[in-house]
């Protein structure tokens, strides 16, 4: 971080407080697919056990 008078200049990395790697996208995608799979299993087993 640099100060020039009353202005403060920060780098992109400091401003975003994180990394630029794409690991979080993989974590979010895996969680989404797991949630869809779990809800599908619940829905199918509920439909199979319910009397018609």
C-alpha positions as CSV (number, residue, x, y, z in Angstrom):
1,X,0.0,0.0,0.0
2,X,1.4,3.4,-1.0
3,X,0.3,6.8,0.2
4,X,0.7,9.9,-1.9
5,X,-0.6,12.8,0.1
6,X,-4.2,11.9,1.0
7,X,-4.5,9.3,-1.7
8,X,-4.0,5.6,-0.9
9,X,-3.0,3.3,-3.7
10,X,-3.4,-0.5,-3.2
11,X,-2.6,-3.3,-5.5
12,X,-5.2,-5.6,-7.0
13,X,-4.2,-8.4,-4.7
14,X,-4.6,-6.2,-1.6
15,X,-7.9,-4.7,-2.7
16,X,-9.5,-8.0,-3.3
17,X,-8.0,-9.7,-0.2
18,X,-7.7,-13.1,-1.9
19,X,-6.1,-15.1,-4.6
20,X,-6.6,-15.2,-8.3
21,X,-6.7,-19.0,-8.5
22,X,-9.9,-20.8,-9.7
23,X,-10.1,-23.3,-6.8
24,X,-13.2,-21.7,-5.4
25,X,-15.1,-22.2,-8.6
26,X,-14.3,-25.9,-8.4
27,X,-15.6,-26.0,-4.7
28,X,-18.8,-24.2,-5.7
29,X,-19.4,-26.5,-8.7
30,X,-18.8,-29.6,-6.6
31,X,-21.2,-28.3,-3.9
32,X,-23.8,-27.5,-6.5
33,X,-23.6,-31.0,-8.0
34,X,-23.7,-32.7,-4.6
35,X,-26.8,-30.7,-3.6
36,X,-28.6,-31.5,-6.9
37,X,-27.7,-35.2,-6.4
38,X,-28.9,-35.3,-2.8
39,X,-32.2,-33.6,-3.7
40,X,-32.7,-36.0,-6.6
41,X,-32.2,-39.0,-4.3
42,X,-34.6,-37.6,-1.8
43,X,-37.2,-36.9,-4.5
44,X,-36.9,-40.3,-6.2
45,X,-37.0,-42.3,-2.9
46,X,-40.0,-40.3,-1.7
47,X,-41.8,-41.0,-5.0
48,X,-41.0,-44.7,-4.7
49,X,-42.2,-45.1,-1.1
50,X,-45.4,-43.1,-1.4
51,X,-48.4,-45.3,-2.0
52,X,-50.3,-44.4,-5.2
